Amino acid sequence: MDEKPTIHPLSADRLVDYLAFFDGDAFVDNPHWAPCYCHFYLADHRQVPWEQRTSEENRAAVSQHIVAGRMQGYLAYLDGRVVAWCHAAPRLAIPNLQDNEQLQVGDLEQVGSIVCFLVAPACRRAGIAASLLGAACDGLRRQGLVIAEAYPRRDTPSDAANYHGPLQMFLEAGFEPYREFRDFLIVRKRLEAPILVGGHLPCLF
C-alpha cells in the first residue's frame, strides 16, 4: 500500500465515520472485542463492571462522549473511508489510567496518553499506526503537554493483543522505557515546546 492516509482529529462531525469503522472493519478478525468501541478507558467500572456492559451501551456512551467533546483521538482515512483509529488524549481526560496502580504517575497534568491503536486488517503493516502516532504526539504537543506516554505489551501473540501499539514503533519514534513490568512497559517521549500562533496555542479540538 503506497497511498498515505489522511489523519483527522476526532470531532463530533466525524461521529458517523467513527461508528461506521467500529461497526464494520475494525473487529472483523476479532469479533470478541467488537463491543468495546474504545470505551474501556472512559467507562466507570465501579458503577457497572466492564464484563456486564453491552455493545449497544458502549456504542451509545462513546457517541455521547464524542458529541460532548470528552473523547480525543485520531482517525486515518484512505479513499474517504476510516481505516484506523488511535485513542490519544491528556491523561486527565482518560481517568481509568490513574485508577490502575501500575499506571499511576505524579506528573499526570503534563502527560498525554496514547492508549489504543486499531487498524483494519487489510491496511496493517503499511505504516498507518506510525502516522497516527506522529499525529497524536503533535496534537498532544499543541495542547501544551510536555510528555507523550504509551503502554506497549511484550511478546504479543496476535495483532489483536497488540492494540496498545508495537514497542518497536514507539522506540523508532523516540520513546524510551520509563517503567517496566513483566508483561508491558510504560514508554515516554518528551515533546518539543509548542509553536505559538499569535501568542496562543492553536486549538485542534
N, C-alpha and C positions, 0 to 999 in steps of 0.2 A: 504494500500500500504506500504509494508515493505522495498522495494528497495530504496536506497538513490540515488538522482540524481547526475550526474557528471556536474560540473559547469565549464564553459569556458568563458573567456572574449570575447566580440565581436571583430571580426577582419575581414579583407577583405576576407580571405579564408573561413569564415563562413557565407558569404552573402547569399548563396543559402539556407542554413539551416534557416536563419533568415526569408527570404522571404517565404519559404515553411510554416513556422509556422504561419506567418501573413496571408498568402493566404488561409490557411486551418483551423487548430484547434483554433486559437487564439480568433476568434469572432463568433464561431458557435452559441452561445446563445445570441449574441449581435450584429447582423449584421449592426445596425445603426452606430456603431462606427468603423466598419471594414475599412473604408477609411483612418483612421489615420496613420497607420504604425509607430506609435510613433514619428511622425514628428512634432507634435503640438508645443513642446517647442523649436524647432530649426527653424521653419518656420518664414519668415519675414511677419508678419501680416500687416505691413504698406504697403508693396508692393501689396499683394493680401490678402484680407480678408479670414480668415480660412474657412468660410462657402462656399466660391467660389472655393476652391481647390478640385480637383477630386481625387479619389483613385489612378488613374494612375499617376497623378502628384506627390502625396505624396510618392508613391512607388519608382518612379524614383529619387526624391530628396533624400530620405533616402539611396537609393543604392549609390548615388554619395557621400554622407557623409561617409558611411561605407568604401567604397573603398579608399577615401582620408584620412581615419583615423580621421575624425572630430566628430565621434559619438562613445560614450563609453557605455558599459553596460555588462550584463552577461546573458548567455543562459544556461538553465538547460536541460540536456538530460536524457532520460530514454530509454534503448534499442536502443541507437544510433539515437534517434529522439528528436527534441526540444519539450519540453512540457511547458516551462515557460521562461519568459523574465523579466529582471529588467534594467531599464534605470538609470544609475548612473554615474556621471562624476563630475569633478571640476565645481563649479558654473560658472566660467569664460567660460566654454565650453557649457553652456546652457543659452544663452543670454536672452531669454524671461522671466526668473525668475526675473531679475533685472528691467525689464520693468513693472512688476506688483508692484504697490505702496505698497501693503501689504507685499510683499516678499522682499522688498529692505533691504539690510544689508550693514554695513560699512566694514565688515571684509571678503568680498567675496573671496579674494585671498587665504584665509586659509581654505575655506569651500568646501566640496564635497557634492553634492546634489543627493538625491535618490528620483526620481520623479514618477516613474511608475513601477507597477508590473502587469504582465499578465500571468495567469496560465490557461492551458487548463482545461475545465470543469471537465473532468474525473480524473484530478490529484489534484484537490483542497482539502484543509483541510488535507493535508498529510505532512505539514512542508516544502514544497518546497520553498515557499516565504521566510520563515525564513532562509533557506540555501542560497538563493540568497542574502538576506540582509547581512548575515555574509560574503559572498564573496565580496559584494560591499564595506563594511566597510574595509575589509582587502586590497582591491585594492586601495581605496582612501588613506588609511594609507601609502601604499607602494609608492604612488605618492608624499608623503611628506605633505599631507593635515593634518590639525590639528583637524578639526571638521567635523563630518558627520551630515547632516541635511535632514529632511524629512517633509512631509506635509500631514499627515493623516486627513481624514474627520471625523466629528462627526456623529453618528447615520445614517450611510449609509443604504439606503433601499434595496440594492442589491449587489451582487458580482461585477457587472459592476461598480457601483458607488464607490466601494472600491479600485479603481485602484491605489490609492496612497499608499496602504498598510494599514492594520488594526492598529489602535492606540495601541491596546494591544500587538501586536507583537513588536512594537518599544519599548514600556515600558519594556517588558520582556528582550529585548536585551540591556537594559541600557540607552536608550534615555530618556531625560527629557523634559518637556514642556519649550519652550524658549519664545514663543509669542502665545497668544491665541486670536482667533476670534470666532464669533458666529458659523460658520459652519465648521471651521477647526483649527488645531493647527500647529505651526512650532515646531518640536521637534529636539533636538540636542544631540549628544554624542561626548565627547572628545575622540579622537583617541590616542592610545598609540604611542610613538615615533617609527618610522620605524626602522627595523633592517638593518644596512648597510652591504653590501656584497662587500668586497674588497675596503671599503671606499666609495662605491657608492650605491645609491638607486637602487634596482632591477627594471627593466622595464617590465611592463606587456603588453604594447601596442606598 
